[in-house]
Amino acid sequence: MQKYIYIFIFFFSLVNTDISAKNNIMILKLTYGDVVIELYPEKAPNHVKRFKELANSGKYDGVVFHRVIDGFMAQTGDVKFGNSNSPEFNLSMAGTGGSDLPNLKAEFTDIAHTRGILSAARSADPDSANSQFFICLEAAPHLDRQYSAFGKVLKGMELIDKIKKGDPNSGSVPNPDKIISLKSK
């Protein structure tokens, strides 16, 4: 009987791991196609929880990529001023807002800011991340252990590369691309 219990526990742990992995896969729909993102709750649990909460409630749908610097990163996630579907949309203010939820404490990890990494955008205060995030277009080691990395693009970086680039100095994009939708798989 004990042998069967161990077998059951083993198989349950495999199924449970698979379910957890699926719950941490997100689909970012752009005009160019679908991007598959994996989240790392074991590394940055609070950032992943917030990201999923905003995504699955539709808060990121219609949000513009307000700051995109070629060879560096594409930033989005201002659900207050950056949501093109909202009456509060204001492109000149995009990047200065967040959600109605409290800011998050930093969760610095050993995840290197390499191409495809998702990380929380913030002000100079390390504990000021809220809803904004960026996707690294290239490696940015100067951000390692300075910003809370919480996920990675698994498939579709060539679509992220197509996002309209902004001014080389400021990154501001006059006619930005936007998130069509962002949801759990």
BADOVO-945801 format. One record per residue: x, y, z of N, C-alpha, C in turn; residue in three letters. Coordinates in nm, 3 decimals, always signed. Layout:
// residues N
<<X Y Z> <X Y Z> <X Y Z> 'ala'>
...
This chain:
// residues 185
<<+0.083 -0.119 +0.000> <+0.000 +0.000 +0.000> <+0.087 +0.126 +0.000> 'met'>
<<+0.194 +0.125 +0.080> <+0.281 +0.241 +0.089> <+0.345 +0.269 -0.046> 'gln'>
<<+0.379 +0.165 -0.122> <+0.437 +0.181 -0.255> <+0.342 +0.261 -0.344> 'lys'>
<<+0.213 +0.232 -0.338> <+0.115 +0.301 -0.421> <+0.100 +0.448 -0.380> 'tyr'>
<<+0.112 +0.472 -0.252> <+0.105 +0.611 -0.203> <+0.222 +0.691 -0.260> 'ile'>
<<+0.343 +0.635 -0.259> <+0.459 +0.703 -0.315> <+0.444 +0.728 -0.464> 'tyr'>
<<+0.388 +0.629 -0.533> <+0.366 +0.645 -0.678> <+0.265 +0.757 -0.701> 'ile'>
<<+0.157 +0.759 -0.623> <+0.057 +0.864 -0.637> <+0.118 +1.002 -0.612> 'phe'>
<<+0.195 +1.013 -0.505> <+0.259 +1.141 -0.472> <+0.353 +1.184 -0.584> 'ile'>
<<+0.429 +1.091 -0.638> <+0.521 +1.121 -0.748> <+0.444 +1.176 -0.869> 'phe'>
<<+0.340 +1.105 -0.911> <+0.262 +1.148 -1.028> <+0.188 +1.278 -1.000> 'phe'>
<<+0.136 +1.294 -0.879> <+0.067 +1.419 -0.844> <+0.164 +1.536 -0.852> 'phe'>
<<+0.287 +1.516 -0.804> <+0.385 +1.624 -0.810> <+0.419 +1.660 -0.954> 'ser'>
<<+0.425 +1.561 -1.043> <+0.449 +1.589 -1.185> <+0.333 +1.669 -1.246> 'leu'>
<<+0.212 +1.629 -1.218> <+0.094 +1.698 -1.270> <+0.087 +1.839 -1.211> 'val'>
<<+0.110 +1.850 -1.083> <+0.104 +1.979 -1.016> <+0.209 +2.075 -1.072> 'asn'>
<<+0.330 +2.027 -1.099> <+0.435 +2.108 -1.158> <+0.392 +2.156 -1.296> 'thr'>
<<+0.333 +2.067 -1.373> <+0.287 +2.102 -1.506> <+0.179 +2.210 -1.499> 'asp'>
<<+0.086 +2.197 -1.404> <-0.019 +2.297 -1.387> <+0.042 +2.430 -1.349> 'ile'>
<<+0.137 +2.430 -1.256> <+0.204 +2.554 -1.216> <+0.274 +2.619 -1.333> 'ser'>
<<+0.342 +2.541 -1.412> <+0.414 +2.595 -1.528> <+0.316 +2.660 -1.625> 'ala'>
<<+0.202 +2.594 -1.650> <+0.103 +2.650 -1.742> <+0.045 +2.779 -1.688> 'lys'>
<<+0.027 +2.789 -1.556> <-0.028 +2.910 -1.495> <+0.068 +3.028 -1.505> 'asn'>
<<+0.191 +3.003 -1.537> <+0.290 +3.109 -1.546> <+0.333 +3.136 -1.689> 'asn'>
<<+0.249 +3.098 -1.783> <+0.271 +3.129 -1.924> <+0.168 +3.234 -1.964> 'ile'>
<<+0.213 +3.341 -2.023> <+0.126 +3.450 -2.065> <+0.136 +3.467 -2.217> 'met'>
<<+0.028 +3.515 -2.275> <+0.027 +3.544 -2.418> <+0.007 +3.694 -2.435> 'ile'>
<<+0.108 +3.758 -2.492> <+0.106 +3.901 -2.523> <+0.072 +3.914 -2.671> 'leu'>
<<-0.048 +3.965 -2.699> <-0.093 +3.979 -2.837> <-0.059 +4.119 -2.887> 'lys'>
<<+0.020 +4.123 -2.995> <+0.056 +4.249 -3.062> <-0.006 +4.250 -3.201> 'leu'>
<<-0.003 +4.361 -3.269> <-0.053 +4.365 -3.406> <+0.031 +4.274 -3.495> 'thr'>
<<+0.154 +4.244 -3.454> <+0.246 +4.161 -3.532> <+0.229 +4.012 -3.507> 'tyr'>
<<+0.156 +3.975 -3.401> <+0.138 +3.835 -3.366> <+0.145 +3.814 -3.216> 'gly'>
<<+0.148 +3.688 -3.175> <+0.147 +3.650 -3.033> <+0.287 +3.621 -2.982> 'asp'>
<<+0.313 +3.674 -2.862> <+0.440 +3.654 -2.792> <+0.411 +3.568 -2.669> 'val'>
<<+0.490 +3.462 -2.649> <+0.473 +3.373 -2.534> <+0.576 +3.412 -2.428> 'val'>
<<+0.525 +3.435 -2.307> <+0.608 +3.480 -2.195> <+0.598 +3.380 -2.080> 'ile'>
<<+0.711 +3.348 -2.021> <+0.714 +3.265 -1.900> <+0.746 +3.355 -1.782> 'glu'>
<<+0.671 +3.339 -1.674> <+0.693 +3.416 -1.551> <+0.767 +3.332 -1.448> 'leu'>
<<+0.840 +3.398 -1.359> <+0.921 +3.331 -1.258> <+0.875 +3.365 -1.116> 'tyr'>
<<+0.764 +3.303 -1.071> <+0.714 +3.334 -0.937> <+0.808 +3.292 -0.825> 'pro'>
<<+0.892 +3.195 -0.851> <+0.986 +3.152 -0.747> <+1.096 +3.256 -0.726> 'glu'>
<<+1.116 +3.344 -0.821> <+1.220 +3.448 -0.812> <+1.163 +3.582 -0.766> 'lys'>
<<+1.047 +3.620 -0.817> <+0.986 +3.749 -0.786> <+0.835 +3.732 -0.768> 'ala'>
<<+0.794 +3.666 -0.660> <+0.653 +3.631 -0.642> <+0.556 +3.749 -0.644> 'pro'>
<<+0.593 +3.859 -0.583> <+0.500 +3.973 -0.577> <+0.486 +4.042 -0.712> 'asn'>
<<+0.595 +4.052 -0.787> <+0.588 +4.112 -0.920> <+0.507 +4.024 -1.016> 'his'>
<<+0.526 +3.894 -1.007> <+0.449 +3.801 -1.092> <+0.301 +3.809 -1.056> 'val'>
<<+0.271 +3.809 -0.928> <+0.131 +3.817 -0.883> <+0.066 +3.944 -0.937> 'lys'>
<<+0.133 +4.057 -0.924> <+0.079 +4.185 -0.971> <+0.060 +4.183 -1.123> 'arg'>
<<+0.161 +4.135 -1.195> <+0.156 +4.130 -1.341> <+0.036 +4.047 -1.387> 'phe'>
<<+0.020 +3.930 -1.327> <-0.091 +3.842 -1.364> <-0.226 +3.904 -1.327> 'lys'>
<<-0.232 +3.968 -1.212> <-0.357 +4.032 -1.168> <-0.399 +4.141 -1.268> 'glu'>
<<-0.306 +4.227 -1.307> <-0.338 +4.334 -1.401> <-0.369 +4.278 -1.540> 'leu'>
<<-0.290 +4.181 -1.582> <-0.310 +4.122 -1.715> <-0.445 +4.052 -1.724> 'ala'>
<<-0.474 +3.966 -1.630> <-0.596 +3.886 -1.637> <-0.723 +3.966 -1.610> 'asn'>
<<-0.708 +4.087 -1.556> <-0.825 +4.175 -1.540> <-0.839 +4.271 -1.658> 'ser'>
<<-0.753 +4.255 -1.759> <-0.763 +4.336 -1.881> <-0.701 +4.474 -1.872> 'gly'>
<<-0.632 +4.503 -1.764> <-0.574 +4.638 -1.745> <-0.466 +4.672 -1.847> 'lys'>
<<-0.394 +4.571 -1.899> <-0.289 +4.598 -1.996> <-0.341 +4.607 -2.140> 'tyr'>
<<-0.463 +4.565 -2.164> <-0.518 +4.567 -2.299> <-0.530 +4.712 -2.347> 'asp'>
<<-0.466 +4.743 -2.458> <-0.469 +4.879 -2.514> <-0.357 +4.969 -2.466> 'gly'>
<<-0.271 +4.921 -2.378> <-0.162 +5.004 -2.324> <-0.049 +5.014 -2.426> 'val'>
<<+0.000 +5.136 -2.445> <+0.103 +5.163 -2.546> <+0.244 +5.133 -2.495> 'val'>
<<+0.333 +5.107 -2.590> <+0.477 +5.099 -2.562> <+0.529 +5.241 -2.574> 'phe'>
<<+0.527 +5.313 -2.461> <+0.555 +5.457 -2.462> <+0.703 +5.492 -2.470> 'his'>
<<+0.790 +5.399 -2.435> <+0.934 +5.426 -2.436> <+1.004 +5.303 -2.494> 'arg'>
<<+1.064 +5.320 -2.612> <+1.131 +5.209 -2.678> <+1.264 +5.260 -2.731> 'val'>
<<+1.372 +5.204 -2.680> <+1.506 +5.245 -2.720> <+1.572 +5.129 -2.794> 'ile'>
<<+1.601 +5.153 -2.922> <+1.662 +5.051 -3.008> <+1.791 +4.999 -2.943> 'asp'>
<<+1.805 +4.868 -2.938> <+1.924 +4.807 -2.880> <+1.922 +4.801 -2.728> 'gly'>
<<+1.812 +4.844 -2.666> <+1.805 +4.844 -2.520> <+1.677 +4.776 -2.470> 'phe'>
<<+1.561 +4.845 -2.479> <+1.439 +4.787 -2.423> <+1.315 +4.853 -2.479> 'met'>
<<+1.199 +4.784 -2.458> <+1.066 +4.834 -2.493> <+0.985 +4.839 -2.364> 'ala'>
<<+0.940 +4.959 -2.326> <+0.869 +4.978 -2.199> <+0.721 +5.006 -2.223> 'gln'>
<<+0.638 +4.949 -2.137> <+0.493 +4.963 -2.144> <+0.437 +4.946 -2.003> 'thr'>
<<+0.305 +4.938 -1.992> <+0.244 +4.902 -1.864> <+0.183 +5.015 -1.784> 'gly'>
<<+0.186 +5.140 -1.836> <+0.122 +5.250 -1.764> <-0.029 +5.238 -1.786> 'asp'>
<<-0.097 +5.172 -1.693> <-0.240 +5.145 -1.708> <-0.325 +5.269 -1.683> 'val'>
<<-0.267 +5.373 -1.624> <-0.344 +5.496 -1.598> <-0.344 +5.588 -1.720> 'lys'>
<<-0.227 +5.635 -1.763> <-0.218 +5.731 -1.872> <-0.185 +5.667 -2.007> 'phe'>
<<-0.137 +5.544 -2.006> <-0.092 +5.480 -2.129> <-0.192 +5.389 -2.195> 'gly'>
<<-0.313 +5.378 -2.138> <-0.413 +5.288 -2.196> <-0.493 +5.363 -2.302> 'asn'>
<<-0.469 +5.331 -2.428> <-0.533 +5.399 -2.540> <-0.684 +5.376 -2.545> 'ser'>
<<-0.735 +5.281 -2.466> <-0.880 +5.254 -2.461> <-0.949 +5.334 -2.349> 'asn'>
<<-0.872 +5.408 -2.272> <-0.926 +5.475 -2.154> <-0.947 +5.625 -2.179> 'ser'>
<<-1.047 +5.684 -2.113> <-1.066 +5.830 -2.124> <-0.949 +5.908 -2.062> 'pro'>
<<-0.872 +5.843 -1.974> <-0.756 +5.908 -1.912> <-0.630 +5.900 -1.999> 'glu'>
<<-0.639 +5.836 -2.117> <-0.522 +5.822 -2.204> <-0.464 +5.959 -2.236> 'phe'>
<<-0.333 +5.971 -2.212> <-0.262 +6.095 -2.241> <-0.119 +6.055 -2.276> 'asn'>
<<-0.089 +6.053 -2.405> <+0.043 +6.006 -2.449> <+0.156 +6.087 -2.389> 'leu'>
<<+0.135 +6.217 -2.368> <+0.243 +6.298 -2.310> <+0.266 +6.264 -2.163> 'ser'>
<<+0.167 +6.200 -2.098> <+0.182 +6.159 -1.957> <+0.217 +6.010 -1.944> 'met'>
<<+0.206 +5.935 -2.055> <+0.234 +5.791 -2.050> <+0.374 +5.768 -1.996> 'ala'>
<<+0.383 +5.679 -1.901> <+0.510 +5.651 -1.836> <+0.519 +5.713 -1.698> 'gly'>
<<+0.422 +5.797 -1.663> <+0.423 +5.861 -1.531> <+0.318 +5.801 -1.437> 'thr'>
<<+0.234 +5.712 -1.490> <+0.128 +5.655 -1.409> <+0.150 +5.509 -1.376> 'gly'>
<<+0.056 +5.456 -1.304> <+0.059 +5.315 -1.265> <-0.083 +5.267 -1.245> 'gly'>
<<-0.101 +5.173 -1.156> <-0.234 +5.123 -1.124> <-0.281 +5.186 -0.993> 'ser'>
<<-0.401 +5.150 -0.951> <-0.453 +5.198 -0.823> <-0.399 +5.117 -0.706> 'asp'>
<<-0.320 +5.013 -0.736> <-0.264 +4.926 -0.633> <-0.137 +4.990 -0.575> 'leu'>
<<-0.098 +4.951 -0.453> <+0.023 +5.007 -0.393> <+0.149 +4.963 -0.469> 'pro'>
<<+0.254 +5.043 -0.457> <+0.383 +5.008 -0.517> <+0.437 +4.880 -0.455> 'asn'>
<<+0.527 +4.817 -0.529> <+0.587 +4.690 -0.485> <+0.728 +4.711 -0.431> 'leu'>
<<+0.763 +4.634 -0.331> <+0.902 +4.631 -0.283> <+0.987 +4.559 -0.386> 'lys'>
<<+1.109 +4.603 -0.403> <+1.202 +4.542 -0.498> <+1.221 +4.394 -0.466> 'ala'>
<<+1.235 +4.315 -0.572> <+1.266 +4.172 -0.560> <+1.384 +4.146 -0.654> 'glu'>
<<+1.500 +4.194 -0.614> <+1.619 +4.176 -0.697> <+1.658 +4.028 -0.695> 'phe'>
<<+1.694 +3.977 -0.812> <+1.723 +3.835 -0.825> <+1.856 +3.815 -0.896> 'thr'>
<<+1.890 +3.689 -0.917> <+2.011 +3.655 -0.992> <+1.982 +3.643 -1.142> 'asp'>
<<+1.860 +3.678 -1.185> <+1.826 +3.672 -1.328> <+1.900 +3.785 -1.400> 'ile'>
<<+1.980 +3.749 -1.498> <+2.053 +3.850 -1.576> <+1.957 +3.915 -1.676> 'ala'>
<<+1.974 +4.043 -1.695> <+1.894 +4.118 -1.792> <+1.949 +4.094 -1.933> 'his'>
<<+1.913 +3.978 -1.987> <+1.955 +3.941 -2.122> <+1.838 +3.966 -2.217> 'thr'>
<<+1.861 +3.945 -2.344> <+1.756 +3.965 -2.444> <+1.631 +3.884 -2.408> 'arg'>
<<+1.516 +3.950 -2.407> <+1.390 +3.884 -2.380> <+1.343 +3.886 -2.236> 'gly'>
<<+1.424 +3.935 -2.145> <+1.386 +3.938 -2.003> <+1.281 +4.047 -1.979> 'ile'>
<<+1.180 +4.014 -1.898> <+1.081 +4.111 -1.850> <+1.127 +4.158 -1.714> 'leu'>
<<+1.118 +4.289 -1.693> <+1.161 +4.346 -1.567> <+1.068 +4.462 -1.532> 'ser'>
<<+1.057 +4.491 -1.403> <+0.969 +4.596 -1.356> <+1.034 +4.733 -1.375> 'ala'>
<<+0.961 +4.823 -1.438> <+1.007 +4.962 -1.449> <+0.975 +5.032 -1.318> 'ala'>
<<+1.056 +5.131 -1.285> <+1.038 +5.203 -1.159> <+1.105 +5.339 -1.168> 'arg'>
<<+1.087 +5.422 -1.066> <+1.158 +5.549 -1.056> <+1.293 +5.522 -0.989> 'ser'>
<<+1.358 +5.627 -0.941> <+1.486 +5.610 -0.872> <+1.472 +5.530 -0.742> 'ala'>
<<+1.352 +5.529 -0.686> <+1.324 +5.451 -0.565> <+1.309 +5.304 -0.602> 'asp'>
<<+1.394 +5.215 -0.552> <+1.386 +5.073 -0.586> <+1.251 +5.009 -0.552> 'pro'>
<<+1.177 +5.068 -0.457> <+1.049 +5.012 -0.415> <+0.930 +5.085 -0.477> 'asp'>
<<+0.948 +5.138 -0.599> <+0.842 +5.216 -0.663> <+0.778 +5.148 -0.783> 'ser'>
<<+0.813 +5.022 -0.810> <+0.750 +4.951 -0.922> <+0.600 +4.935 -0.892> 'ala'>
<<+0.519 +4.945 -0.998> <+0.375 +4.933 -0.979> <+0.313 +4.848 -1.090> 'asn'>
<<+0.300 +4.904 -1.209> <+0.239 +4.829 -1.319> <+0.327 +4.825 -1.444> 'ser'>
<<+0.420 +4.920 -1.455> <+0.501 +4.929 -1.575> <+0.610 +4.823 -1.578> 'gln'>
<<+0.642 +4.778 -1.699> <+0.748 +4.679 -1.718> <+0.816 +4.704 -1.851> 'phe'>
<<+0.930 +4.640 -1.868> <+1.001 +4.651 -1.994> <+1.052 +4.514 -2.035> 'phe'>
<<+1.077 +4.502 -2.165> <+1.134 +4.380 -2.222> <+1.268 +4.419 -2.282> 'ile'>
<<+1.373 +4.350 -2.240> <+1.507 +4.380 -2.292> <+1.519 +4.337 -2.438> 'cys'>
<<+1.563 +4.430 -2.523> <+1.587 +4.399 -2.664> <+1.726 +4.340 -2.682> 'leu'>
<<+1.816 +4.374 -2.593> <+1.954 +4.323 -2.591> <+1.994 +4.307 -2.444> 'glu'>
<<+2.109 +4.247 -2.421> <+2.160 +4.233 -2.284> <+2.184 +4.371 -2.223> 'ala'>
<<+2.148 +4.386 -2.095> <+2.166 +4.511 -2.022> <+2.219 +4.479 -1.882> 'ala'>
<<+2.345 +4.433 -1.874> <+2.398 +4.388 -1.745> <+2.401 +4.495 -1.637> 'pro'>
<<+2.401 +4.622 -1.677> <+2.401 +4.730 -1.577> <+2.270 +4.734 -1.497> 'his'>
<<+2.167 +4.661 -1.542> <+2.039 +4.655 -1.470> <+2.032 +4.538 -1.373> 'leu'>
<<+2.125 +4.443 -1.385> <+2.125 +4.325 -1.298> <+2.131 +4.364 -1.151> 'asp'>
<<+2.042 +4.302 -1.074> <+2.031 +4.325 -0.929> <+1.999 +4.471 -0.894> 'arg'>
<<+1.951 +4.546 -0.994> <+1.908 +4.685 -0.974> <+1.758 +4.699 -1.004> 'gln'>
<<+1.707 +4.607 -1.086> <+1.566 +4.605 -1.126> <+1.513 +4.464 -1.105> 'tyr'>
<<+1.383 +4.455 -1.080> <+1.320 +4.326 -1.049> <+1.280 +4.252 -1.176> 'ser'>
<<+1.365 +4.159 -1.219> <+1.336 +4.075 -1.335> <+1.239 +3.966 -1.290> 'ala'>
<<+1.135 +3.941 -1.372> <+1.035 +3.845 -1.328> <+0.983 +3.753 -1.438> 'phe'>
<<+1.040 +3.758 -1.557> <+0.994 +3.670 -1.663> <+1.081 +3.679 -1.786> 'gly'>
<<+1.045 +3.602 -1.889> <+1.123 +3.600 -2.012> <+1.034 +3.562 -2.131> 'lys'>
<<+1.063 +3.623 -2.245> <+0.995 +3.586 -2.369> <+1.048 +3.450 -2.412> 'val'>
<<+0.958 +3.353 -2.428> <+0.995 +3.219 -2.474> <+0.986 +3.209 -2.626> 'leu'>
<<+0.890 +3.280 -2.682> <+0.866 +3.271 -2.826> <+0.810 +3.405 -2.874> 'lys'>
<<+0.867 +3.457 -2.982> <+0.815 +3.579 -3.041> <+0.901 +3.703 -3.024> 'gly'>
<<+1.028 +3.686 -2.988> <+1.114 +3.805 -2.975> <+1.124 +3.881 -3.108> 'met'>
<<+1.111 +3.809 -3.220> <+1.116 +3.878 -3.350> <+0.997 +3.973 -3.363> 'glu'>
<<+0.888 +3.948 -3.292> <+0.772 +4.037 -3.292> <+0.797 +4.157 -3.201> 'leu'>
<<+0.861 +4.134 -3.089> <+0.900 +4.244 -2.999> <+0.995 +4.337 -3.072> 'ile'>
<<+1.086 +4.281 -3.152> <+1.181 +4.363 -3.229> <+1.111 +4.457 -3.327> 'asp'>
<<+0.988 +4.423 -3.369> <+0.915 +4.506 -3.466> <+0.846 +4.627 -3.402> 'lys'>
<<+0.838 +4.629 -3.269> <+0.772 +4.741 -3.200> <+0.841 +4.871 -3.241> 'ile'>
<<+0.760 +4.972 -3.271> <+0.814 +5.101 -3.316> <+0.911 +5.158 -3.214> 'lys'>
<<+1.026 +5.201 -3.264> <+1.130 +5.258 -3.179> <+1.104 +5.407 -3.158> 'lys'>
<<+1.152 +5.456 -3.047> <+1.135 +5.595 -3.013> <+1.259 +5.677 -3.042> 'gly'>
<<+1.258 +5.798 -2.993> <+1.370 +5.890 -3.006> <+1.494 +5.824 -2.945> 'asp'>
<<+1.610 +5.829 -3.014> <+1.730 +5.761 -2.962> <+1.774 +5.809 -2.823> 'pro'>
<<+1.741 +5.932 -2.786> <+1.781 +5.985 -2.655> <+1.678 +5.956 -2.545> 'asn'>
<<+1.554 +5.991 -2.571> <+1.450 +5.977 -2.467> <+1.374 +5.845 -2.476> 'ser'>
<<+1.367 +5.788 -2.597> <+1.290 +5.666 -2.616> <+1.143 +5.691 -2.641> 'gly'>
<<+1.097 +5.818 -2.628> <+0.954 +5.845 -2.646> <+0.912 +5.818 -2.790> 'ser'>
<<+0.794 +5.757 -2.802> <+0.744 +5.713 -2.932> <+0.621 +5.797 -2.967> 'val'>
<<+0.627 +5.873 -3.077> <+0.515 +5.961 -3.111> <+0.385 +5.889 -3.150> 'pro'>
<<+0.393 +5.777 -3.218> <+0.275 +5.701 -3.259> <+0.300 +5.555 -3.221> 'asn'>
<<+0.288 +5.524 -3.090> <+0.336 +5.394 -3.040> <+0.248 +5.275 -3.074> 'pro'>
<<+0.312 +5.159 -3.080> <+0.240 +5.032 -3.085> <+0.178 +5.010 -2.948> 'asp'>
<<+0.081 +4.918 -2.943> <+0.015 +4.891 -2.815> <-0.007 +4.741 -2.795> 'lys'>
<<-0.034 +4.707 -2.673> <-0.072 +4.571 -2.637> <-0.217 +4.552 -2.680> 'ile'>
<<-0.242 +4.453 -2.764> <-0.380 +4.422 -2.800> <-0.447 +4.352 -2.683> 'ile'>
<<-0.380 +4.250 -2.629> <-0.427 +4.184 -2.509> <-0.309 +4.112 -2.443> 'ser'>
<<-0.325 +4.087 -2.314> <-0.224 +4.015 -2.237> <-0.300 +3.930 -2.135> 'leu'>
<<-0.288 +3.798 -2.150> <-0.364 +3.706 -2.066> <-0.282 +3.581 -2.035> 'lys'>
<<-0.321 +3.511 -1.929> <-0.265 +3.380 -1.900> <-0.305 +3.285 -2.011> 'ser'>
<<-0.215 +3.191 -2.039> <-0.245 +3.091 -2.144> <-0.356 +3.000 -2.102> 'lys'>
